Amino acid sequence: MLPDISWFDLVFILIAALGAGLIDSMVGGGGLIQVPALFAALPHAPHAELLGTSKLAGIGGTTSAAFRYARNVQIPWRFALPATIAAFFASLAGAVLTTHIPSEFFRPLVPVMLTAVFIYVARRHDFGTHHAPLAADTRAIALAACGGGAIGLYDGFFGPGTGTFLVFFFVRLFALDFLHASASAKVVNIAANASALLTFAATGNVLWLLGFSMMACNIVGSIIGSHLAIRHGSAFVRKVFLMVVSALIAKTAWDALRAWL
């Protein structure tokens, strides 16, 4: 059954889930919309329960976007697969770690890292517009696994901006364009989200009916977003990326300041 929630708040959450799916399918960052909406509409619910519900909703949209990309974009599996496997197990470790170390330890670092990403991408106007992937040698595969593991650990431990960091990772280190990087990020995101969802489900921290209702809206948003990305290409995705990173910087900086005060 649904939690004790008004119809207005329910519609508000479902619209947020649709918007989150749209943004997340292109460049990540859907949690910027979906998670605050859940916390605003259900202020008295346990935090873990809301995060678990968001993971359930998000995994549907991410999977839908990944399948759509796979039909239209050649995903570089030689990089995406090792990153995906590493992210799954690292996210599990991160979810366990967060029960022992307060996430506030990382909170002030996130806007700093995102600002560095924004400045780097904004200054290099050709960044992510050309697709010239590196050769899949042993070093590249190991780098993909290490990077996927590190970001997966972060996703399980804290999470904001995970998809955005993944897109930047694939563009910067493997010379993918934004479209192929976004497609690869979706595959890795599925693994990290599934891992975290398993942890939340095992501890009873998922509102299943609400989560599945949000998932349906998230999938609709992801279909629209991935269609826009595929149709308009890497230059369009780059612009959306910069917009989402700007919003993430503002949101995470405000959260860090509020926690500090």
N, C-alpha and C positions, 0 to 999 in steps of 0.2 A: 504494500500500500504506500501511497504518497505520504510524506511527512506533513505535519500541521502547517499548511501554507495557503495563503489566499490565492485566488485565481489570478489577480494582478501580478503577484510575485512569481507565480508559475509561468505566466506568459513572458514576464521580464527575463526569467532564467532561460527559457527556450529560445527567445530571440538572441540572447547573449551567446548561447551555444551555437546557433546558426552563424553568427558573426565570427565566433572563435574558429569554427571549421573553415570559413572562407579565408581568413588571414593565415591560419596555421598551415593550410594546404599549399600556400605559396612560399612563405618564408619562416614559418614557425611563429611563436609568440601568441598563440591562441589563448594560452592561460592568462594572459594579460587582461582578457575580456571575461573569460568564463569563470575563473576562480573568484575574482572580486564580486561578480554577480551572485554567486552562491553564498559568499560570506555576508553580503548585504541583505539577501532575502531570508537567510536562515542564521541570524546572528548568534543564536543560542545553541546551535548544533555543534558537536565536537569537531575540532579542526580536522582531525584525521578522517572523519566520516565524510566531510565535504571534499577533501583532497582525493579520497578514494572514489567518490562519485564522479568527480571531474575526470579522473583517469579512465573510468569506464566509458564516459561519454566521448572522451578524446580519442580513444583507441579505435572507435568505429570510424570517425572521420579520417584519421590518419591512414587506416587500412584502405578505405575507399579511395583516398587520394593516391596512395601508392599503386594500387591496381590501375588507376586511370593513367598515371605517369608511365607505368610499365607498358601500356598499350601504345603509347605515343612517343616515348623517349627511351633510348637505349641506356638502361641503368648500368653504370660501370661496376658490375658485381665483384670484380677483382679487388676493389677498394671497399665497397659497401658491405660485402659479406663478412670479412674479418671484423670490421667495425661493429656490425650488428651482433655477432656472437659475443664479442667482448663487452658491448654495452648491456646485454641481457644480464650477464653474471655480475658485472660491476654495479648495475642498478640495484640488484638484490643486496649487495654488500652495502651500498649507500643507504638503502632503506633501514637496514639493521643498524648502521652507524649513527643514523639520526636519532635513535633511541638513547644513545649514550653521550652524544655531543650536541649541544644546542645549535640550531641552525643560525642563530643570531651571529655566530662567529663569522659566517660567510656573508651576511647581509650587506655590510658596508663595501665589500669587495666587488659585488655584482655591478653596480652602476659604473665603477671605475673600469672594469673589464669591457663593459658595453660601450663606454665612451671611447676607449682605445680602438675598438672595432669600428665604430662610426667614423672616427677621424681617418683611419686607414682607408676605408672604402670610399669615403667622400673625396679624399685627396687624389685617389687613383681612379680617374674617370673611365678607364678601360678595364677596371677590375671586374672579373666575372662576366665579361661580354664575349670572350672568345673561349671556345672549347678545344683544348689541346691537352688531353689527359696524359699524365706521365706513364712510362712503361711500368708494368706490374712486376717489378723485381722483388726480391726478398725484403729489401729495405722498405719499399713502399707498402708492402703488405703488413710488415711489422709496425710501421708508422700508423697505418689505418687501424690496426688492432689497439695500439696504445692510445690513440686519440679517441676512438670509440669507447674504450674502457674508461678513460678519464672523464669524458662528458657523460657517460652512463652513470658513473659514480656520483657525479654532481647532480644528475637528474633524480636519482633515488634519494639523495641526501637533502637537496634543497629544491632545485628545479627551474626557477624563472629564467626564460631565455634559452632553454636547452636547444630547441629547434633552430634558433638563430645562430647559436654557437656552432651547431653542426653544419649549417649552410656555409658559414665563414670557413670552417675547417676544411671542407671539401674543395672550396674555391681556392683558398690560399695555399694549401699544401699539395693538391693534386691537379691544379690548373683546370678544373672543371668550370664551365660557365654556370650562371646562377640557376638556369633551368635544370641542368643535370645534377647540380649540387642539391637543389631542393628535392628532386626525386630521390636521390641517395639518402638525404636526411630523413625522409619519410620512412624508409625501410628501417633505419637505425632507431628511429623514434618508436616504431611499433614494438620492437624488442624491449626497449627501455620501459615503455608504458606498460607492456604486458607483465614484465617483471615486478614493477611497482604495484600493479593491480593485484597480482597474486598475493603480495604481502598484505595489502589492505583487506582483501577478501578473507584471507586466513584469520585475520584478527577481528572480523565482523564490522569493518569500517567502510561499508558501501551501502548507499541507499539505492537499491537495485531498480525499482520502478522509475524513480526520478532519473537515475542514470541512463536507463534505456530510452526514456523519453527525450532526454537531452542528446543522446547518441543519434537518434533519428534526425534531429535538427542539425547536428554537427555534420552528419553525412551529406545533407543537402547543401550546407555551406561549403563543404570540401569539394563537392562536384562543381559548384560555381567557381570557386577559387582556382582549382586545378585547370578548369577549362580556360579561364582568363590567362593563367600563366602560360599554358601551352599555345594559346592563340597569339598572345602578344610577345612572347619570347623573353630572353634574358634581360634586355634593357628595361622592360616593364617590371620584371621581378626585382631588379636592382633598386629601382625607385621605391617599390613597396618595402623592400628590405630596410632601406634607410629610414623610411617613415616609421616602421615598426620598432626599429632599434631606438629611435628618438623617444617614442612613447615608453618603451621599456626602461630607458635611462631615467625618465621623469618618474615613472611609477616606482622603480626599485630605490631610487634616491630618496623619494618621499617616505617609503616604508622604512628605510634605514634611519632617516632623521627622526621619524616618529618613535621608532624603537629606542633610539638613543635618548630622546627627551623623556 
